[in-house]
Amino acid sequence: MEEMMLTQHARTSVQRWLPQVGIILLILFAIFFPRQVDKQNTWNLFFLICLGIAMGQSWNILAGFAGQTSLGHAAFFGIGALITRTLWLGGTPFAFAFLTGGLAAVAFAMLIGAPTFRLRGAYFAIGTLGVAEVLRITVSQAMPLISTMSGTLIAAYNWPVRYYFALGLAIVTTGAASLLLRSPWSLGILAVREDEGAAQATGVHVLRHKLLALSLSSFFAGLAGGVFAFQQISYYPAAPFSPLWTFDALLITFVGGLGTLAGPVIGAIFFVLVRQQLAVTLVEIHQVVFGVFFIVIVLVFPGGLVEAWRRLRDLLWPKRSS
C-alpha cells in the first residue's frame, strides 16, 4: 500500500511539473532553433506559427472562455495592421505605432460591442462577420493601392527582429490568457459561457464580462495585425481584413482545443506545419484535402488535440483507484 501511494505521489508530481518543463523547453527551442538554421524559409515558418498562436489565443479568449463565437476577428487584425503600418511608414517609432494599432482595435471593438452583444448564437456570429466585411470593403475602396516599404526600410529588413516580435507577442498573449483564467473575472466569464441566464440570475454582470473578454481579444488581435504589417514588405491594405484571418484563428483554436490554454499553441503548430506541407506536396488540391482533414479531426476529437492527448495519457497511464 505504501509503495502504491509513493508511486501515485510520483505520478502526480510528474504531471504537475511536466507542463511547466514543456513550456520552458518549447520557448527555448523557439528562441534558438531558427537562429541555428538561419534560413529565410525557417524564419518565415516560425513567424507564421507565432502569429497563429497570437491570433488563435486572442480568438480563444472571446469564443473559448466567454462563449461568444465571433466571425469578425479579421476586423481587429486589419485595424491593427492598418493603423500600425500607416503610423510607422509615416515616421512614427514602431513601438508606439504597434501599441496604437492594438488600442485602435479595442476602440473599434467597444464601439460595436454593446450593439452586437444584443445578438445571440448564430445571429451574433453573422452580425460580426457583416461588420468585418463592411470594414474590408470600405478599406479596399478608400485605399486601393499597394502599401510598400520605402527603399531604406527594405534595405534594412531584418528577419530575426520580426520573428522575435511575433514570438514575444505569442508568449504575452498566452500569458495574458493564463492570467485571465486565474483572475477573479474568470468565474464570471466562464459562467457567461455556460449559461448567460443563469449567470445573470446569480449576480454576474453579463455585458461587463463580455466586454472585458472582447477588449482583451481585440487588443491582441490588433497587435497581431501590427506584427503582420511589420513583416510584410508590400500588400494591399484590405488584405488583413480578409475573413481568412478569422477562419484561420477559428480552425487553430478548434483543432487545438477550444477553451483550453494549450489548445491555440498546439493548434497553431499543427495547423501551419500541415498546411505548409500539403501546399508543397498537393499543390492543386491541397485546400480541399486540408479542409477535409481538419473536419475529420474535429469530428473524431471534439475537444481538439488537447482531448486526443488526454485520451492517450489516460490509456498509457490509467488512474488507479485507491
FENVEN-V309645 format. One record per residue. RES is the residue in one letter. OMEGA is omega in whole degrees, 0 to 359 (* if undefined). Layout:
BEGIN
RES&OMEGA ; RES&OMEGA
END
This chain:
BEGIN
M&180 ; E&179 ; E&179 ; M&179 ; M&178 ; L&179 ; T&179 ; Q&179 ; H&179 ; A&179 ; R&179 ; T&180 ; S&179 ; V&180 ; Q&181 ; R&185 ; W&183 ; L&179 ; P&180 ; Q&178 ; V&179 ; G&179 ; I&181 ; I&180 ; L&180 ; L&179 ; I&179 ; L&178 ; F&181 ; A&180 ; I&192 ; F&185 ; F&180 ; P&180 ; R&178 ; Q&179 ; V&175 ; D&173 ; K&185 ; Q&181 ; N&177 ; T&177 ; W&183 ; N&180 ; L&180 ; F&176 ; F&180 ; L&178 ; I&180 ; C&177 ; L&177 ; G&177 ; I&181 ; A&180 ; M&180 ; G&181 ; Q&179 ; S&177 ; W&180 ; N&179 ; I&182 ; L&186 ; A&184 ; G&182 ; F&185 ; A&177 ; G&181 ; Q&185 ; T&181 ; S&174 ; L&180 ; G&184 ; H&180 ; A&179 ; A&180 ; F&177 ; F&182 ; G&178 ; I&177 ; G&179 ; A&183 ; L&182 ; I&180 ; T&182 ; R&182 ; T&181 ; L&183 ; W&180 ; L&177 ; G&176 ; G&178 ; T&176 ; P&188 ; F&182 ; A&179 ; F&179 ; A&181 ; F&179 ; L&178 ; T&177 ; G&178 ; G&180 ; L&176 ; A&177 ; A&177 ; V&180 ; A&178 ; F&180 ; A&179 ; M&180 ; L&183 ; I&187 ; G&183 ; A&179 ; P&184 ; T&180 ; F&173 ; R&178 ; L&182 ; R&172 ; G&183 ; A&180 ; Y&177 ; F&180 ; A&180 ; I&180 ; G&179 ; T&176 ; L&179 ; G&178 ; V&180 ; A&180 ; E&176 ; V&179 ; L&180 ; R&180 ; I&179 ; T&180 ; V&180 ; S&178 ; Q&183 ; A&184 ; M&185 ; P&185 ; L&180 ; I&174 ; S&184 ; T&175 ; M&176 ; S&179 ; G&180 ; T&180 ; L&178 ; I&180 ; A&182 ; A&184 ; Y&184 ; N&182 ; W&181 ; P&180 ; V&182 ; R&179 ; Y&182 ; Y&171 ; F&180 ; A&179 ; L&178 ; G&179 ; L&179 ; A&180 ; I&182 ; V&180 ; T&178 ; T&177 ; G&179 ; A&177 ; A&178 ; S&178 ; L&179 ; L&180 ; L&180 ; R&182 ; S&177 ; P&180 ; W&187 ; S&181 ; L&179 ; G&181 ; I&179 ; L&177 ; A&177 ; V&179 ; R&185 ; E&182 ; D&182 ; E&182 ; G&179 ; A&178 ; A&179 ; Q&182 ; A&180 ; T&175 ; G&179 ; V&177 ; H&189 ; V&183 ; L&181 ; R&180 ; H&176 ; K&181 ; L&176 ; L&179 ; A&180 ; L&181 ; S&178 ; L&181 ; S&182 ; S&180 ; F&182 ; F&174 ; A&177 ; G&177 ; L&176 ; A&176 ; G&178 ; G&177 ; V&177 ; F&179 ; A&179 ; F&184 ; Q&186 ; Q&176 ; I&177 ; S&177 ; Y&175 ; Y&183 ; P&180 ; A&184 ; A&179 ; P&179 ; F&181 ; S&178 ; P&177 ; L&179 ; W&176 ; T&185 ; F&173 ; D&179 ; A&179 ; L&180 ; L&179 ; I&184 ; T&180 ; F&181 ; V&179 ; G&182 ; G&182 ; L&177 ; G&177 ; T&181 ; L&182 ; A&185 ; G&180 ; P&179 ; V&179 ; I&181 ; G&180 ; A&179 ; I&181 ; F&183 ; F&184 ; V&182 ; L&181 ; V&180 ; R&180 ; Q&181 ; Q&179 ; L&179 ; A&180 ; V&186 ; T&181 ; L&189 ; V&187 ; E&188 ; I&187 ; H&180 ; Q&178 ; V&179 ; V&180 ; F&181 ; G&180 ; V&181 ; F&182 ; F&174 ; I&179 ; V&180 ; I&182 ; V&179 ; L&181 ; V&181 ; F&181 ; P&178 ; G&177 ; G&182 ; L&175 ; V&177 ; E&178 ; A&179 ; W&180 ; R&177 ; R&180 ; L&180 ; R&180 ; D&178 ; L&182 ; L&182 ; W&182 ; P&178 ; K&180 ; R&177 ; S&182 ; S&*
END
